[in-house]
């Protein structure tokens, strides 16, 4: 489902505060690049 906000203003304020939170930045020098993970390495298990 997802998050249900009571109003658009509450959503905008909450998302702004969440993105400014330093805990959302993640660790420096992460062992992988999550943006690139989505695009590579998929091999079909079964050919129909």
N, CA, C and O atoms as a GROMACS GRO file, in nm:
protein
  192
    1UNK      N    1   0.083  -0.118   0.000
    1UNK     CA    2   0.000   0.000   0.000
    1UNK      C    3   0.088   0.124   0.000
    1UNK      O    4   0.102   0.186  -0.106
    2UNK      N    5   0.144   0.164   0.107
    2UNK     CA    6   0.228   0.283   0.112
    2UNK      C    7   0.187   0.372   0.229
    2UNK      O    8   0.098   0.339   0.308
    3UNK      N    9   0.254   0.483   0.238
    3UNK     CA   10   0.225   0.578   0.345
    3UNK      C   11   0.104   0.661   0.306
    3UNK      O   12   0.093   0.708   0.193
    4UNK      N   13   0.013   0.678   0.401
    4UNK     CA   14  -0.102   0.764   0.378
    4UNK      C   15  -0.086   0.886   0.467
    4UNK      O   16  -0.087   0.876   0.590
    5UNK      N   17  -0.071   1.001   0.404
    5UNK     CA   18  -0.053   1.127   0.475
    5UNK      C   19  -0.189   1.193   0.496
    5UNK      O   20  -0.278   1.180   0.412
    6UNK      N   21  -0.207   1.265   0.607
    6UNK     CA   22  -0.336   1.331   0.631
    6UNK      C   23  -0.364   1.446   0.535
    6UNK      O   24  -0.480   1.480   0.511
    7UNK      N   25  -0.258   1.506   0.478
    7UNK     CA   26  -0.276   1.614   0.381
    7UNK      C   27  -0.152   1.627   0.295
    7UNK      O   28  -0.046   1.572   0.327
    8UNK      N   29  -0.165   1.700   0.186
    8UNK     CA   30  -0.050   1.722   0.098
    8UNK      C   31   0.057   1.803   0.170
    8UNK      O   32   0.176   1.776   0.153
    9UNK      N   33   0.017   1.901   0.248
    9UNK     CA   34   0.112   1.983   0.322
    9UNK      C   35   0.190   1.898   0.423
    9UNK      O   36   0.311   1.914   0.436
   10UNK      N   37   0.123   1.809   0.493
   10UNK     CA   38   0.190   1.720   0.589
   10UNK      C   39   0.289   1.630   0.515
   10UNK      O   40   0.399   1.605   0.564
   11UNK      N   41   0.251   1.581   0.397
   11UNK     CA   42   0.341   1.497   0.316
   11UNK      C   43   0.464   1.575   0.274
   11UNK      O   44   0.576   1.526   0.288
   12UNK      N   45   0.444   1.695   0.222
   12UNK     CA   46   0.556   1.776   0.176
   12UNK      C   47   0.653   1.807   0.291
   12UNK      O   48   0.774   1.797   0.274
   13UNK      N   49   0.598   1.845   0.406
   13UNK     CA   50   0.682   1.876   0.523
   13UNK      C   51   0.757   1.751   0.572
   13UNK      O   52   0.876   1.757   0.602
   14UNK      N   53   0.686   1.640   0.579
   14UNK     CA   54   0.747   1.516   0.627
   14UNK      C   55   0.856   1.466   0.534
   14UNK      O   56   0.962   1.422   0.581
   15UNK      N   57   0.833   1.470   0.404
   15UNK     CA   58   0.933   1.425   0.308
   15UNK      C   59   1.056   1.516   0.309
   15UNK      O   60   1.168   1.468   0.297
   16UNK      N   61   1.034   1.646   0.324
   16UNK     CA   62   1.146   1.741   0.330
   16UNK      C   63   1.232   1.711   0.452
   16UNK      O   64   1.355   1.706   0.443
   17UNK      N   65   1.168   1.691   0.567
   17UNK     CA   66   1.243   1.660   0.689
   17UNK      C   67   1.316   1.527   0.678
   17UNK      O   68   1.429   1.514   0.726
   18UNK      N   69   1.254   1.429   0.615
   18UNK     CA   70   1.318   1.298   0.601
   18UNK      C   71   1.441   1.306   0.511
   18UNK      O   72   1.544   1.246   0.542
   19UNK      N   73   1.432   1.380   0.401
   19UNK     CA   74   1.545   1.391   0.310
   19UNK      C   75   1.659   1.474   0.368
   19UNK      O   76   1.774   1.456   0.328
   20UNK      N   77   1.628   1.564   0.461
   20UNK     CA   78   1.733   1.644   0.526
   20UNK      C   79   1.800   1.569   0.641
   20UNK      O   80   1.904   1.613   0.691
   21UNK      N   81   1.743   1.458   0.683
   21UNK     CA   82   1.797   1.381   0.794
   21UNK      C   83   1.928   1.316   0.751
   21UNK      O   84   1.931   1.246   0.650
   22UNK      N   85   2.037   1.338   0.824
   22UNK     CA   86   2.166   1.281   0.784
   22UNK      C   87   2.167   1.128   0.781
   22UNK      O   88   2.251   1.070   0.714
   23UNK      N   89   2.077   1.063   0.852
   23UNK     CA   90   2.071   0.917   0.852
   23UNK      C   91   2.025   0.862   0.717
   23UNK      O   92   2.047   0.744   0.687
   24UNK      N   93   1.961   0.945   0.635
   24UNK     CA   94   1.914   0.902   0.503
   24UNK      C   95   2.025   0.903   0.398
   24UNK      O   96   2.007   0.849   0.289
   25UNK      N   97   2.139   0.965   0.427
   25UNK     CA   98   2.246   0.979   0.329
   25UNK      C   99   2.315   0.845   0.302
   25UNK      O  100   2.365   0.824   0.191
   26UNK      N  101   2.318   0.755   0.397
   26UNK     CA  102   2.386   0.628   0.377
   26UNK      C  103   2.535   0.641   0.404
   26UNK      O  104   2.586   0.752   0.416
   27UNK      N  105   2.602   0.530   0.414
   27UNK     CA  106   2.745   0.534   0.444
   27UNK      C  107   2.828   0.577   0.323
   27UNK      O  108   2.793   0.547   0.209
   28UNK      N  109   2.937   0.647   0.350
   28UNK     CA  110   3.030   0.682   0.244
   28UNK      C  111   3.106   0.557   0.202
   28UNK      O  112   3.140   0.474   0.286
   29UNK      N  113   3.131   0.543   0.075
   29UNK     CA  114   3.205   0.428   0.027
   29UNK      C  115   3.127   0.298   0.038
   29UNK      O  116   3.183   0.195   0.076
   30UNK      N  117   2.998   0.303   0.006
   30UNK     CA  118   2.916   0.182   0.012
   30UNK      C  119   2.976   0.076  -0.082
   30UNK      O  120   3.037   0.111  -0.183
   31UNK      N  121   2.961  -0.051  -0.051
   31UNK     CA  122   3.024  -0.156  -0.131
   31UNK      C  123   2.963  -0.176  -0.270
   31UNK      O  124   3.019  -0.251  -0.350
   32UNK      N  125   2.851  -0.113  -0.300
   32UNK     CA  126   2.790  -0.126  -0.432
   32UNK      C  127   2.714   0.001  -0.467
   32UNK      O  128   2.682   0.081  -0.379
   33UNK      N  129   2.686   0.019  -0.593
   33UNK     CA  130   2.609   0.133  -0.641
   33UNK      C  131   2.467   0.085  -0.669
   33UNK      O  132   2.443   0.020  -0.771
   34UNK      N  133   2.375   0.115  -0.582
   34UNK     CA  134   2.237   0.068  -0.594
   34UNK      C  135   2.169   0.112  -0.722
   34UNK      O  136   2.084   0.039  -0.774
   35UNK      N  137   2.204   0.229  -0.774
   35UNK     CA  138   2.143   0.278  -0.898
   35UNK      C  139   2.180   0.188  -1.017
   35UNK      O  140   2.100   0.170  -1.108
   36UNK      N  141   2.299   0.134  -1.016
   36UNK     CA  142   2.343   0.051  -1.127
   36UNK      C  143   2.304  -0.095  -1.109
   36UNK      O  144   2.298  -0.170  -1.207
   37UNK      N  145   2.276  -0.135  -0.987
   37UNK     CA  146   2.239  -0.274  -0.961
   37UNK      C  147   2.112  -0.316  -1.036
   37UNK      O  148   2.098  -0.431  -1.076
   38UNK      N  149   2.022  -0.222  -1.055
   38UNK     CA  150   1.893  -0.253  -1.116
   38UNK      C  151   1.909  -0.295  -1.261
   38UNK      O  152   1.830  -0.374  -1.312
   39UNK      N  153   2.011  -0.245  -1.329
   39UNK     CA  154   2.021  -0.262  -1.474
   39UNK      C  155   2.101  -0.384  -1.518
   39UNK      O  156   2.099  -0.416  -1.637
   40UNK      N  157   2.171  -0.452  -1.432
   40UNK     CA  158   2.260  -0.554  -1.485
   40UNK      C  159   2.245  -0.692  -1.424
   40UNK      O  160   2.193  -0.708  -1.314
   41UNK      N  161   2.290  -0.789  -1.499
   41UNK     CA  162   2.306  -0.923  -1.446
   41UNK      C  163   2.186  -1.014  -1.445
   41UNK      O  164   2.190  -1.117  -1.377
   42UNK      N  165   2.081  -0.985  -1.516
   42UNK     CA  166   1.964  -1.072  -1.515
   42UNK      C  167   1.974  -1.172  -1.629
   42UNK      O  168   1.996  -1.136  -1.744
   43UNK      N  169   1.958  -1.299  -1.595
   43UNK     CA  170   1.963  -1.406  -1.694
   43UNK      C  171   1.836  -1.489  -1.678
   43UNK      O  172   1.800  -1.526  -1.566
   44UNK      N  173   1.766  -1.519  -1.790
   44UNK     CA  174   1.644  -1.598  -1.779
   44UNK      C  175   1.672  -1.739  -1.726
   44UNK      O  176   1.770  -1.802  -1.766
   45UNK      N  177   1.588  -1.787  -1.638
   45UNK     CA  178   1.604  -1.922  -1.583
   45UNK      C  179   1.537  -2.026  -1.672
   45UNK      O  180   1.574  -2.143  -1.670
   46UNK      N  181   1.438  -1.984  -1.751
   46UNK     CA  182   1.361  -2.077  -1.832
   46UNK      C  183   1.324  -2.011  -1.964
   46UNK      O  184   1.271  -1.899  -1.965
   47UNK      N  185   1.351  -2.078  -2.074
   47UNK     CA  186   1.310  -2.029  -2.206
   47UNK      C  187   1.181  -2.100  -2.244
   47UNK      O  188   1.174  -2.223  -2.245
   48UNK      N  189   1.079  -2.022  -2.275
   48UNK     CA  190   0.949  -2.081  -2.310
   48UNK      C  191   0.939  -2.108  -2.458
   48UNK      O  192   0.836  -2.157  -2.505
   0.00000   0.00000   0.00000
